[in-house]
Amino acid sequence: MVPRHRTPSIWLPPDDALVEAGAGGERLVAMIRLGYYLTMSLVPISMLLVTPNAPPESWISFYWGIFSVLLSLGLLWAAHRRVYIWGLKYLTFLYDILVITAIIVMVAVTGRPVVAANSQIIWAVYLLIIVMTSVRFDLRVCLFTGFACILAYSAAVAWIASTWDLRAYASSGYANFSWTIQSGRLIMMLVATALSIGIIVRCRRLIFVSGTDRLTGIGNRTYFDEQISAEISRTNRRGGVMSLGFLDLDHFKHFNDKWGHSFGDDVLCAFAKVLEKESRAEDVIARWGGEEFVLLMPGTKKEEAGRHLERIKEALARVQLKGVGDMRLTLSGGVAEYPKDGDQAKAVIAVADHRMLLAKYKGRDQIVLAS
């Protein structure tokens, strides 16, 4: 999880909630992989149907394609069931690379080494594998896959060139083997990796901006909605609790009416900075709307969350505002605990909001934990 919606490093894993909102997450990757292998299977199937004596590479590609389609269906099922397997995103791309490399090796072993080394279709699959990494928004996966493709392909071609005298196969119907052409292919893989990196960096920036409140720089309502859904799923999967604080600045309308909206904006920004400074890295901070803010605290019980909000309230009271004398900023807040106070995001938010209103009713400048 990206801490408090600060601009994430491209070297860190992408925010799960933002990836889910922007690209459909693992389900999209699984569907793309299934479509990719289904499409690739059409090539050997068509060759087997129209060619009386189909070449060995058609049968090799056919069997690998069927197996890969079945595996892709299993990965799609796991994605829909939200089954989490550590390192799966690396293993699946490594499998893709090994499949196409194994096809090259098998085609060469069947007596067609020039076809294996020079095939336009087979080597282009490496490019598709590299470009497919961009939908994960994870720079590490892209680099891993790109360099793994380059290493696997160069190793396969080098093995073929050292095992067979490729000049003897010049009349096989394929162009003569050339290291210049093979070097160009490796450069194209490197270019595909760089292009995928550019797509990832750009998309992650756009997703980050779309979830940011322009005034305060913290998360906005859209960002929070995605985060609380992701956190509830994570809490259900791992067990445990989480708490939600619903916070409202007291007498905010008075600030705008007396000193102007520009001053009110300064107050909101000051409050956002206090929330960022006083909260933990794993907490999720967002502006709900107007002068209302929300604070999601994973793995935190209601009583602990209440003490945390009290510290935030005290820190806010120490903020010095220019031009208003000794005026003190205060806030009212309500806390709800998942799953104790609700088994859905909407219910937890409603309870926290109700307790915040109750704090207002009781005289403001306090945190309410129970209705």
N, C-alpha and C positions, 0 to 999 in steps of 0.2 A: 504493500500500500504506500502511495506517495504521501509523505508527511505533510499534513496541513495545507495541502494544495499549493505548495511552493513549486516553482518551475522545476520539473524533474530532470535529473541527469539522464542523458541518452544512454548511459552505461547501466542504469538501473533497469530492472524489469518494469514493464508498463503497468499502470494502474489497472487492476482487474476490472473495476467498475466502468472506467472510461473506455476500455477496450470493448467491453460488452455493449456499451451504448453506441460506440462508433462503428463497430465492425461485426457485431454478432458473436464475438469471442470464438471459443473452440468449435462451436457448431458450424460457423462459416468455414473455418479451416478444414473441418472434417468433410463438409459438403464439397468444397473445392477439390480435396484429395480424391473423393469418390468420383466426381465428374472427370477429373484428370485421368484416372486409371480406366474408367469406362471408355473414354475417348481413345486412349492409347490402345485399348484392346480391340478397337475397330480395325486398326491397321492389319494386325496379323490375321484376324478373322476374315477380312476381305481377301487377303492373299490366299488363305486356305480354301476359300469358296471358289475363286476364279482361276486359280492356278492348279493344274492337274498334279504336277510334281513340285509342290511348294518347297522352297529352300529351308534348310534347318533353322535359320533364325526366325522364321515365321512361327514354327512350332514352339521354339524356346520362348519367344515373346508372348505367345498365346497362353502357355501354362503360367508364366510369371504374372501375366495380366489378370487371369482368373483368380489366382491366389491373392493378388494385391487388391482386387475389387472386394473380395470377401473380408480381408483385413480392414479395408476402408469402411465397410458396413459396420464392423465391430467398433471402430473408433467413433463413427457417427452415433451409434447407440450409446457409447460411453459418454459422449459429449452431451447428448440429450438428457442422460441420467445424472449429469454432473459428477461423474466418477473422476476423482483426482488421482493421478499417478505421477509421482515425482520424476522429473526428467523426461516425461513423455514427448514434449515438443522437440527435444533433441533426438530422441530415439526414432521418432517417426520420420524425420528428415534424413537421419542416418540410414534408415531402412530404404528410403527412396533412392539414395545414392548407391547403396549396395546392390539394389535390384538392377539398375541400369548398368552398373559396372560388371555385374555378373553376366548380364546379357552380352556385353562386349566380349568377355572372356570366353563364354560358351560358343558364340559365333566363330571366334578365332579357332577354338579347339576343334570345331566341326570341319575345319579345312578352308575357312574363308577369312583369313586374317586381314586382307586388304579391305574387305567389306566391313569388318569390325572396326578397323581404324579410320576408314574414310566415310562411313555412313553419315549422311546429312541428318537423317531422322534421329538416330540413336544419340549422337552427341548433343543435339539441340534440346533433348530432354533435360540435360543438366541445366540449361538456361531457364527452363520452365520451373525446375525445382528451386533454383535460386530466387527467381522473381516471386514465387509463391510464399517465400518467407516474409514478404513485406506485409501480408495481411495479419501477421502476429504482432506487429508494432514493437518487436523486440530486437534491438541492434545486435545483441549477443548471439541470438539464433541465426540472424542473417550472416554474420561474420563466420560463425561455425560452419554453416552450410556452404557458403561460398568457397572457403578455403578447403573444406572437405571435398567438394566437387572437383576443384582444381587438382588436388593431390590424387584423388581416386582416378580421374581421367588420365592425368599424366603418367601415373604408375601403370595403368592398363596399356596405354600406347607404348610406353617404353618397354614393357614386357613383351608385347607383340613384336616390336621392331628387333628386339634382341633374340627372340626365339625363332623367327622365320626370316628367310631371305625374301623380302617383299618384292624385290625386282622380278622374281620368278612368277609372281602373280599379276604382272602388269596387264595381261590379256583377260583378266577376270571380268571385265565389263565396268570396273571402277577406275577412276583416275589413279595414276601412280602415287605411291606414298611420298609425302613431302613433309619434312620437319618445319618448313616455313608455314605451311597451312596449319599444322598442328599447333605451332606457336601462336598463330592468329586466333585459333579457337580458345586457347588458354587466356589470351588477352580479352576476348569477348566475355568469357566467364568472369574475369576480373571487373570488366565494365558493368556486367549485369549485377554483380555484387554492390558496386558503387551506386548504381541506379537504385537498387533496393534500399540501400542505406539512406539515400536522399529522400525516397518516398516515406520511409519510416520517420525520419526526423521531421519532415514537413507535416505529416499526418498527426504525429504526437503533439506537435506545437498547436495545430488547429484544434485538436480535441481538448488540450489544456485550456486554450483561450475560450472555447465555447462553454467551459465549466467554471469560469472565473467571474466574480463580481467586479465590474470595471472600476468602481469607486474605491473599494477597500482592498482589492487584490486577493481576497480569500475566495473560497468556493461559493457558488451561487446555488439557487434552489435546484436547478437541474443536476448539478454535481452531487448535492446532498441526497436527492432522491435515489440516484444510482448507488451511492455509497452505502446508504442504510439498507438497501435491498441486498447488496453484496455482503455486508456485515452480518445480516440476519442469516443468510445462507451459510456463511462461514461459522457462525455461532452454532447453528443447527448441526453442521457437519462435525465440528470438533467438540461440541458441548460447552457449557459455561454460560455466562451472562454478559450483558452490556447495558449501559445506561445512556439515557438521552437527556440533555439539559436544554430547556427552552428559555431563552433569556430576552429581556426587554429593557431598554434604557428608560429610566423614570423621567417623566416630565420633558420628553424630547421635543414635543410640540412647543413648549415654552422657549427652548433654545432657538428654534427657527423663528418664532414670532418676535423675540426680543433682540436677537443678534443677527438674524438673517440665515438663509439656507446655506450659505457658504460656511458659516460657523458650524451649522448642524452637520455638514459633511465632514468637517474636521473632527467633530465629536465621534462620528461613526468610525472614521479611520483610526482614531485613538483607541476606541474600544476594540477594534479588530486587532490592533497591535498588542493590546493587553492579552487578548485571547490566545494569540500565537505564542507570546512569550511565556505564558503561564501554563500552557497545555503540553501534554506529552507528544512525542513524535507520532505515536500511533493514533492519537485522537483526530477526529474529523471536525473541522470548523467550517461553518458556512453562514452566509447571510440569508435569512429566510425571506426578508422583505421589510422595507422601511427601517425601523429601529430594532427589529427582532432578529436574533441570531440563534443558531442551534449548535450544540456541541455534542458529538457522538463519542462515547468513551467505551471502547471495546474491553471486555474482561473486567468490568468495574461494576460492583454492586451499588445499589442506590445510596446507601449511607456514605460510602467512600466518595461517590460522585458529588454528594451534597457538600462534603468537606472541601472537595476540589473547587466547587463553585463559590464557596465562601472565600477561599483564597483569591479567586479571580475578582470577587466583589471588593475585597480589601485592596487589591492592587489597583483597581479602577478608581477607588476613592483617593488614591495617592497621586493620580494624574493631575498635573498643573496645566490649566488652560489660560492662555494669555488674554488679558483684557476683561476678565470676568471676576476679578478679585479672588476671594477664597471659596467660590462656588465649588461644591463637591458633586462628582458624578456618582450616581447610584443606579442599581439595577434590581429588577425583580425576576425571579427564576422559578421554574418548576422542573422536577426530575421524575422520570419514569424509568422503570427497569424492565428489560426484556429477558425472559418471557413472562415474568411475574405480573406485569401490568398490561400485557397484551401480547397476542401471538402473531400479530402482523404489524408492519411498519405504520400503517395508518392509525391503528389503535394506540400504539406507543406514543406517537406524535400527539394524538388527541389528548391523552392523559397528561403528558408533560405540558401541553398548552393550557389545559384546564387548571393545573396547579400553578402555572405562572400567573394566570388571571386571579387565582385565589390569593397569591402573594400581593398582587395589586390591591385587591379588596381589603386585605388585612393591614394595609398601610404602606406598602412598597418597601424597597430596600431590604429584601429578605429572600430566602430560598425555601420553598415548600416541597416536602418529600412525600406527603400523604394528603389525600383529599378529605 
